[in-house]
Amino acid sequence: MTALDRLSRTIEARRDADPESSWTAKLLAKGPEKCAEKFGEEAVEAIIEAVKGDRDRLTSEAADVLYHLLVMLAARDVSLGDVMAELERREGTSGIAEKASR
C-alpha cells in the first residue's frame, strides 16, 4: 500500500470524526464547495512555487495539493480507486487522442 492509499483511507476514516479534533472532518463538514476551494488555493500555491523554482517548497505544496485533492474527491464520494481506474483506462492512449475522444 502506498502513502497515497494510506492517506485516502485516513481521510475516509475521518469523515465522521469530530470537526473540532480533525482538520479533515472540519473540511468535509463544510461541504464539497469548501473542499474544492481549498484544493484550488493549494494548487495556486504549488503553481507559485513551481514558477519560483523552489524545489523544497514545491514538494511541500504538492503534498498539500494531493491531500486536498483526496479530500475534495471524498466530499463527492469519488475514491482514489475510481481515479486510479480511470488512469488505467487511459494508459497507453495518446493524450491528444484521449482529449479528442471527449
N, C-alpha and C positions, 0 to 999 in steps of 0.2 A: 504494500500500500504506500502510495506517495504522500508527501506532505500536503499536497493539494487535496487528495482524497480524505486525509485526516481532518483537514480544515473544513471541508464540506460537511463531514459528519458532525463535527463540533458545532457548526452553525445550525445544522438541523436539530441537534440535541438541545440547543439553547433557545429554540423557537418559543417554547413555553416557559422559559425561565423568568424570574423577576426582573423587570426592566431596570430596577434600581441596583441590581447586582451584576448585570451583564450588558455590555455595550451592544452586543449582537441582538439581544432581546429588545433593548431600547430602540434600536434602528427598526427592527421588524414591527414593533408595536406602533411605530409612526406611519407605517404603510408603505406600499410599493413606490409611491411617488417620492417620498423622502429618501428611500433606499437608492432610487435612481439618481436623485440629486447628489447624494454623497458620492456615488460612483463617478458621476460627471466631474465633481470637484477634484477627486483623486486623479482622474485621468488627465485633467488640465495640469495638475501639479507634476505629474510624470512627464508630460509634454515639455513643460518649462525646464525641467532638469535635463531632458534629452537635448534640448536646444543649447543649454548652458554647457553641456558636455561633462557634467559632474557624475562620474560613474557610480560612486557610492550613494549619492542622493537619488539617482535614477533607480538603482537597485532597491532602495528603501521605498520609494514611491511606487515602483512596480509591484512590490509585495502588497502595499496598501490597495492598489488597483485590483489585484487578484482577490483579495479579501472582500472588498466592496462589490466586486462583480458577483461573487458567490452569494453574498447577502441579497443583492438585487434579484438574482435568479431565484433564491429561496422565497423571496417575497411574492413571486409569481408562480411558485410551485414548479420551477424548472430545475431539474437536478444536474449535477455535474455529469452524471451518466448520460443524460439526454444530450448535453453539449458534446461529450466525447463521441457518442454515436453519430452525431451529425458530422463531426470532423472525420470520423472513419468512413462515412458515406462519401464524403468529398475527396478522400485520399486517392491520389493518382489522377485526379482531374485537374486540368489546367485552370488556374484562376480566371483566365479570360473566358474559357468555355463555361465554367461554373457561373460566372456573372451573367453570361449571355442566356443561360437557361432559366434565369429568374424572370 
